[in-house]
Every structure is written in C-alpha cells, then in structure tokens.
Amino acid sequence: MRKKKEIPPLSEAQKQAVTELYQAYKGLMLYTVRQLTSIPEETEEVMQDSLIALMRNIQTVSSLNRCKTAAYIVLTVRRTYYNYANRERRILTVPYETVEEQAADALGEAARLDADARLDVMHLMDTLDPNDRRILEAWYLEGCSAEQLAQQLHCKPDSVRAILSRVRKRAAKLLKETEAKHRGT
C-alpha cells in the first residue's frame, strides 16, 4: 500500500488561495490527467497528489499570471502522473506536446497569446535543444530554485546562473532569427 501524502499546513489566506485555484483550474487539471490516463482510480489519485503539490507551492503559484499559472498546473499534473506511473513500474509512451499548446487548448481564449507570439514561443520551444528547453521549463514554469536545478544538472548552484544565462542567450538568438524570417517573408 502506498504511503499517504501529508497535506502541508496552510494559513487561512493560503487555504482560500488553494480553494480559488482549484475552482478556477480543476477543469484544466482533469483535462490534463485524462490525456494521460483513462483509469478512474489513477485519475483521482493524480488529481489529489497534484493538488497537494500545488498546496506546497501556493505562494509561487499565486504570484503567477493566468497563462503561467495554467502552464505551472499542467507541468505539476504531468510530473505527478509520471511519478505515479514510475512508482507503479509502468512504461510511459506519451507524445511530446508543448506546455503552451496544452494550456492554451484547455483554457481556450483565456490563455491564448496573440497568434504571432504563440507561434514564436512554440517554434522556439521546438527548436531549442532538449536540455535547454528542460532548463527553461524548470526555471520559469516549474519554479525550480537554483539549488534544485543544480541537483538536476549535477553542478553547483552558482553555476546554474551561468548556465541559465547561456541558455537564455541561445533562446534569444533563435527568437531573433525567427522574427527576422517573419520580417523577410
């Protein structure tokens, strides 16, 4: 039997923020889980574990705008499902889909960037080296700290800032190239 996850202690304001977050995004959470599994027991467990993960990071989530919140929730639900599936020792075959696409599709008009910006972001994420993409997603969307990223990258926390700087420069260069192509056509 699986160990029950503890719900973190929350202040009244944090409880209210979690309630509002859940009411606003429960459809997105359910949509994301159902893309990964159709088994009702798994869906329920992943939803609960995702909500607990969001509770642990409610201050971070509350400070994000609507689009970033949606992306953060999608990443949290997906990560929770992958962790669940790994605990169950199942092999995962989930096609790659950008977080921006999934969040925008689930929220419809509310999460839509203007068409050009959305295409540029999608193209940038597809064009980036997978390692660079993972670093940017971890830092900006998942809200990983320098220490957490350092553990993932097997380096010192001080090195994370230098790595992020180089990744951002490569991403900016790719974005400028994309914009130049648009102006040239």
N, C-alpha and C positions, 0 to 999 in steps of 0.2 A: 504494500500500500504506500502511496505517495505521501510524503511529508506535507502537511498543511502549511501554506504560506501565511505569515503573520501580516496583519494589516497594520501599517505604521501609525503611530499616534499622530493625530491631527488636531489643530486648533479649530474653533468653530468657524472661523473665516475660511480655513483650508477645506473643511468639510463642505461648506457652502460652494466653494470653488469646484470641488470634485463633483458635487451634485449637478452644478450647472454645466460642467464639462461633459459629464456623462449624458445629460439630457440633450445637449447640442450635437454630440458626436456618436451616440450609440448606433445610429444607422450606418455611419462610416465604419465603425468597428465591426459590426455584424457583416457588412458587405465584404470587408477585407478578410475576415475569418472564413466566410463562405466561399471565397475564391480559393482558399487553401484546403478546406475540408468540407465534406458534406455529412460527417458523422455528428449527430446532435450532442453526444457526450463530450466530444473534443471541442466542439464549438462553445459549449457552456464553460468548459474548463479554461480555454484560451481567453474567452471574454473576461472571466473572473481574474485570471492571472494578469491580464493586460491592465485591467482597472487597478489592481494592486500596484503594478509597476508605475502607472500614471500617478497614483497617490504618492508614491515615494518621491516623485519629481514634480509635484504640483506647483511649486514656486517657479520652476523653469517653464513649465507648460503655460502657466498663467501669464507669463511675460511675453509670449509669442503672439504675432498677429495671426489672423484666421487661417491663412494659407500655410504658414509654418506650423501652426498647431495641428492642422489636418495631416501634414506630412509627418510630423512627430508621432502622431497617433498611429498612422499606417505603419511606420517603422517599428513602433513598440509592439503592435499586434503581430506583425510578421516575425519579429525576433522572438516573441513569446511562443508563437506556433512552432518555429524552428527548434527552439529549446525543448518544447514539449515533445516534438517528433524525435529529437535526438535522444531524449530520455527513454522513449518507447522503442528506440533502436530501429526506426524505420528509415528507409532511404527516401530522400526528397527529390522530386523532379518537378520543380516549379519554374516556369519560364520567366526570364528576366523582364520586368516591367518597371519603368522608372517610377519613383515615388510621386513625381509631379503629375504624371499621367493618371495614376491610380487615384490620387487625392482629388484631382480635378474632375475625373469621371464620376466619382462618388458624390461629390458635393455639387456638381453641375455648375451653375452660374456663379455661386458664391466663391469658389476657389479659383475661378478662371483668371489667368493673367491675360493681358492683351495678346492677341494671336501671335504677333511677331516675337514678343518676349518669351512666350511659352515655347514656341518652336526653337528659338535660340537656346533656351535652357535645355530642352530635350536633346537638341543636336549636341550641345556642349557635353551633357552627361554621357551620351552615346559615344562621343569622340574621345573623351578622356580615357587615359589608361585606367584599367580597373582598380589598380592600387590608389591612384589619385582620386578616383570617384569615391572609393570607400573612405578615404581620409576626409574628404569634404563632407560626405554624408554623416560620418561620425561626429565631426566637429560642429557643423552647422545645423543638422537636422536632429541628430540624436542627443546633442548637447553634452558630448563626452568632454571631460576635463583633460588638461594636458597630461595628468598622471595616468588617466585611463587609456588615453591614446598611446602614451609611452609604453604601457604594458602590452598593448596590441601590436605595436611596431617594434617591440624589443629594443627600446632605446631609452635615453634619459629624458625626463620631462623638459629640460632646457632645449633639447634637440627638436622637440615637437614644433616649437615656434619657427625654427629654421625650415623644417620640412613643410609646414603649412605655408610659409612664405613662398617657397619654391613651387608648391602645388598651385597656389593662387596665381602666381605669375604665369605658369603654363596654361591655366584655365583662362586667364585674361587674354593671353596671346591667341588662344583658339577662338575666343569670343570675338576678338577684333578681326580675325581672319573671316569669321562667319559674317560679321557686319560688312566687311569690305566686299565680300562676294555679293551680298544683297544690294549694295550700292552700285556694284558693277553690272548687275543684271537688269 
